[in-house]
Amino acid sequence: MPDFLPGVAAFFAYFLGSIGFVVLFCAIYARLTPYDEFDLIVRQHNASAGLAYSGALLGFAVALAGAIHHTTSVVEFAVWGVVALVSQFVAYGLARLLHPGLPHAIEQNAMASAIWAAAVSVSSGVIAAACMSP
């Protein structure tokens, strides 16, 4: 067997696992927010909703990348993936505590609130990725 095949198998395991985590993240995020992201972004072209959602997704992706980088097995990656998922939702909950009107502001297309929400999510993801250890 060629030497690179185990690496290819690992790539697909981590990549498919990441896709599963992203789908799970999107499903949970859609349930946590009191508005319909798909409607706001796709039908109403609400830039604030798109920005806040993109920040949340990017923050989670950064944390997942940290999980991939710092783990030595798919099982360990799955555990850290759950930690990344939880940390993003804790950050979202804290953001809503600090800015109780955040969902309404995003629905009203308030860009400043969306930028702040995206920054909270990305910052949380970067910090979570840095905190992960093998």
C-alpha positions in Angstrom: 0.0 0.0 0.0 1.4 3.4 -0.9 2.6 5.5 2.1 0.2 8.4 1.4 -3.1 6.3 1.6 -3.4 6.4 5.4 -3.2 10.2 5.1 -5.9 10.3 2.5 -8.1 8.1 4.7 -7.5 10.5 7.6 -8.3 13.5 5.4 -11.7 12.0 4.5 -12.4 11.0 8.0 -11.7 14.5 9.4 -13.3 16.3 6.4 -16.5 14.3 6.5 -16.6 14.6 10.3 -16.2 18.3 10.0 -19.1 18.5 7.5 -21.2 16.6 9.9 -20.3 19.0 12.7 -21.0 22.1 10.5 -24.5 20.7 9.5 -25.2 20.1 13.2 -23.9 23.5 14.1 -26.2 25.2 11.5 -29.2 23.2 12.7 -28.7 24.1 16.3 -27.9 27.7 15.5 -31.2 28.0 13.5 -33.1 26.7 16.5 -31.4 29.0 19.0 -32.1 32.2 17.1 -35.6 33.5 17.3 -35.7 34.4 13.6 -35.4 32.4 10.4 -31.9 32.9 9.0 -32.8 31.4 5.7 -35.7 33.7 5.2 -33.7 36.8 6.3 -30.6 36.0 4.2 -32.0 34.4 1.1 -35.5 36.0 0.7 -35.1 39.3 2.4 -31.4 39.9 1.6 -30.8 41.0 5.1 -27.0 41.8 5.2 -26.9 41.9 9.0 -28.3 38.3 9.3 -25.8 37.2 6.7 -22.9 38.8 8.5 -23.9 37.5 11.9 -24.5 34.0 10.6 -21.2 34.0 8.6 -19.3 35.1 11.7 -20.9 32.3 13.7 -20.0 29.7 11.0 -16.4 31.0 10.6 -15.9 31.0 14.4 -17.0 27.4 14.6 -14.9 26.5 11.6 -11.8 28.0 13.2 -12.5 26.0 16.4 -13.0 22.8 14.3 -9.7 23.5 12.5 -8.0 23.7 15.9 -9.6 20.4 16.9 -8.3 18.8 13.7 -4.8 20.3 14.2 -4.4 19.2 17.8 -5.9 15.7 17.8 -4.4 12.4 16.9 -7.5 10.4 16.3 -11.0 10.9 14.9 -12.5 10.0 18.3 -10.4 12.7 20.0 -11.5 15.1 17.2 -15.1 14.3 17.9 -14.7 15.1 21.6 -13.0 18.4 20.8 -15.6 19.1 18.1 -18.3 18.9 20.7 -16.3 21.2 22.9 -16.1 23.7 20.0 -19.8 23.4 19.4 -20.6 24.1 23.0 -18.1 27.0 23.3 -19.7 28.7 20.3 -23.2 28.5 21.8 -21.9 29.7 25.1 -20.4 32.7 23.3 -23.7 33.3 21.5 -25.6 33.1 24.9 -23.2 35.6 26.4 -23.6 37.9 23.5 -27.4 37.9 23.9 -27.0 38.6 27.6 -24.8 41.6 26.9 -27.0 42.8 24.1 -30.6 41.6 24.8 -31.9 43.3 21.7 -29.4 41.5 19.4 -32.0 39.3 17.6 -34.3 42.2 17.0 -31.4 44.4 15.8 -30.3 41.7 13.3 -33.9 41.3 12.1 -33.9 45.1 11.6 -30.7 44.9 9.6 -28.6 46.8 12.1 -25.1 46.3 10.8 -23.3 47.5 13.9 -24.9 44.7 16.0 -24.2 42.1 13.3 -20.5 43.1 13.1 -20.3 42.9 16.9 -22.0 39.5 16.9 -19.7 38.2 14.2 -16.7 39.4 16.0 -17.8 37.7 19.2 -18.2 34.4 17.3 -14.9 34.6 15.5 -13.1 35.6 18.6 -14.6 32.8 20.5 -13.6 30.3 17.8 -10.0 31.6 17.7 -9.7 31.4 21.5 -11.3 27.9 21.6 -8.9 26.7 18.9 -5.9 28.0 20.9 -7.1 26.4 24.1 -7.4 22.9 22.6 -4.6 20.5 23.4 -3.8 17.0 22.4 
